[in-house]
Amino acid sequence: MTNNTDTPVTVIGLGLMGQALARAFLKAGHPTTVWNRTTSKADQLAAEGARLAPTVGDALKAGSLTIICVTDYQAVHEVLDATEVSLEGTTLINLTSSDSAHAREAAQWAEQHGAQYLDGAIMAIPSTIGTAEAVILHSGPQPHFEAHKSTLDALGTVAYLGADYGLASLYDVAGLAMMWSVLNAWLQGTALLRTAGVDAATYASFAQQMAAGVAEWLPGYAEQIDAGSFPAEVSALETDARAMAHLIEESNAAGVNTELPKLINVMADRSIAAGHGGEQYPVLIEEFGKPSNA
Ligand SMILES: NC(=O)c1ccc[n+]([C@@H]2O[C@H](COP(=O)([O-])OP(=O)(O)OC[C@H]3O[C@@H](n4cnc5c(N)ncnc54)[C@H](OP(=O)(O)O)[C@@H]3O)[C@@H](O)[C@H]2O)c1
């Protein structure tokens, strides 16, 4: 394992995120080589001690670890598919956001070109990079991750998810599903309470407690999903569905949007129609696990 700050690192792509990544390596003391299509974006980093490589090929040769973070995977290919570029002997960590299919395809492509590949996802904003708050997910062969973990630690809280290259992207979008669902539920409640003169800040602290309380249920519900058995230990789905109807009625009566409550209710009704009304809420995984039109 490389475990000292002398380990050279290359960062390709110096947008908002790439600059933050390169800066974190520099701050940790790593000799840092950078490359960007628009070279002026390297000026500040060069003043801070980074070396601007004249070509991508030169940047790749600077060390055995290369991070690439550009807009999308098409840009990754445009940068790395140039004829003069060799990936032989490089561990390439692709922190560009995408989906699992692109991640698996990029892994195959990079390995065919001689690289050791890891895919990654950044669950953070640029200003937090280099702090524990920045969570960076990795997937692919574990030995590649372990070999560079102590260098990657300079970026924040780095995590390894498993050998499937697509896992980092899947966790990324699963996290987004969580984020938007919590935010939308909070906005629905805020819209309802504002009709009674309660301001968003007042409701926010109650909503925070609700969200934290519901989060406590996840491990137990996950056990039911993994076991494929959904005894109604707390409440039955049909009880939840009656409460959903109240939410829709209340939203209608208050003159606020009902799209979200109806969406929630539609899946529960379908599950009840399929005979699951007496089971517990996580039985809905069977609805979530199907294509939308099935
Ligand atoms: N910013 C965030 O908060 C954040 C958070 C999590 C994940 N991410 C992910 O990080 C990645 C980069 O985001 P960013 O915020 O750094 O974006 P950005 O500021 O828009 O930078 C985009 C980078 O991609 C390069 N690029 C785009 N197309 C290219 C091409 N065809 N050939 C060569 N280089 C190309 C740009 O080069 P030029 O400078 O020459 O245009 C620039 O370095 C994205 O996948 C994003 O989803 C960002």
The ligand as a MOL file (V3000), in Angstrom:
LIG
                    3D

  0  0  0     0  0            999 V3000
M  V30 BEGIN CTAB
M  V30 COUNTS 48 52 0 0 0
M  V30 BEGIN ATOM
M  V30 1 N -19.6750 20.4310 -8.6430 0
M  V30 2 C -20.2860 19.6220 -7.7970 0
M  V30 3 O -20.8580 20.0470 -6.7760 0
M  V30 4 C -20.2730 18.1310 -8.0400 0
M  V30 5 C -20.7100 17.2590 -7.0120 0
M  V30 6 C -20.6770 15.8770 -7.2240 0
M  V30 7 C -20.2420 15.3690 -8.4430 0
M  V30 8 N -19.8390 16.2370 -9.4330 0 CHG=1
M  V30 9 C -19.4420 15.6600 -10.7240 0
M  V30 10 O -18.1210 16.0220 -11.0450 0
M  V30 11 C -17.9970 16.1150 -12.4790 0
M  V30 12 C -17.3770 17.4680 -12.8260 0
M  V30 13 O -18.2320 18.4830 -12.3130 0
M  V30 14 P -17.7520 19.9950 -12.1830 0
M  V30 15 O -18.6560 20.6480 -11.1920 0
M  V30 16 O -16.2840 20.0650 -11.9990 0 CHG=-1
M  V30 17 O -18.1300 20.5180 -13.6610 0
M  V30 18 P -17.5690 21.8000 -14.4380 0
M  V30 19 O -17.1150 22.8520 -13.4700 0
M  V30 20 O -18.6000 22.1510 -15.4220 0
M  V30 21 O -16.2670 21.2410 -15.1870 0
M  V30 22 C -16.3650 20.3420 -16.2570 0
M  V30 23 C -14.9890 19.8400 -16.6120 0
M  V30 24 O -15.1280 18.8970 -17.6860 0
M  V30 25 C -14.2350 19.2930 -18.7420 0
M  V30 26 N -14.7750 18.8680 -20.0350 0
M  V30 27 C -16.0750 18.8560 -20.4260 0
M  V30 28 N -16.1850 18.3650 -21.6800 0
M  V30 29 C -14.9180 18.0720 -22.0760 0
M  V30 30 C -14.3790 17.5280 -23.2780 0
M  V30 31 N -15.1570 17.1880 -24.3220 0
M  V30 32 N -13.0500 17.3510 -23.3460 0
M  V30 33 C -12.2400 17.6990 -22.3040 0
M  V30 34 N -12.6950 18.2010 -21.1400 0
M  V30 35 C -14.0230 18.3990 -21.0320 0
M  V30 36 C -14.1550 20.8020 -18.6040 0
M  V30 37 O -13.0460 21.2870 -19.3050 0
M  V30 38 P -12.9760 22.8530 -19.7040 0
M  V30 39 O -12.5500 23.5740 -18.4660 0
M  V30 40 O -11.9800 22.9030 -20.8010 0
M  V30 41 O -14.3630 23.2660 -20.1610 0
M  V30 42 C -14.0050 20.9290 -17.0840 0
M  V30 43 O -12.7210 20.5870 -16.6670 0
M  V30 44 C -19.4010 15.9270 -13.0630 0
M  V30 45 O -19.5700 14.5960 -13.5090 0
M  V30 46 C -20.2990 16.2240 -11.8640 0
M  V30 47 O -21.5570 15.5590 -11.9460 0
M  V30 48 C -19.8370 17.5960 -9.2520 0
M  V30 END ATOM
M  V30 BEGIN BOND
M  V30 1 1 1 2
M  V30 2 2 2 3
M  V30 3 1 2 4
M  V30 4 1 4 5
M  V30 5 2 4 48
M  V30 6 2 5 6
M  V30 7 1 6 7
M  V30 8 2 7 8
M  V30 9 1 8 9
M  V30 10 1 8 48
M  V30 11 1 9 10
M  V30 12 1 9 46
M  V30 13 1 10 11
M  V30 14 1 11 12
M  V30 15 1 11 44
M  V30 16 1 12 13
M  V30 17 1 13 14
M  V30 18 2 14 15
M  V30 19 1 14 16
M  V30 20 1 14 17
M  V30 21 1 17 18
M  V30 22 2 18 19
M  V30 23 1 18 20
M  V30 24 1 18 21
M  V30 25 1 21 22
M  V30 26 1 22 23
M  V30 27 1 23 24
M  V30 28 1 23 42
M  V30 29 1 24 25
M  V30 30 1 25 26
M  V30 31 1 25 36
M  V30 32 1 26 27
M  V30 33 1 26 35
M  V30 34 2 27 28
M  V30 35 1 28 29
M  V30 36 1 29 30
M  V30 37 2 29 35
M  V30 38 1 30 31
M  V30 39 2 30 32
M  V30 40 1 32 33
M  V30 41 2 33 34
M  V30 42 1 34 35
M  V30 43 1 36 37
M  V30 44 1 36 42
M  V30 45 1 37 38
M  V30 46 2 38 39
M  V30 47 1 38 40
M  V30 48 1 38 41
M  V30 49 1 42 43
M  V30 50 1 44 45
M  V30 51 1 44 46
M  V30 52 1 46 47
M  V30 END BOND
M  V30 END CTAB
M  END
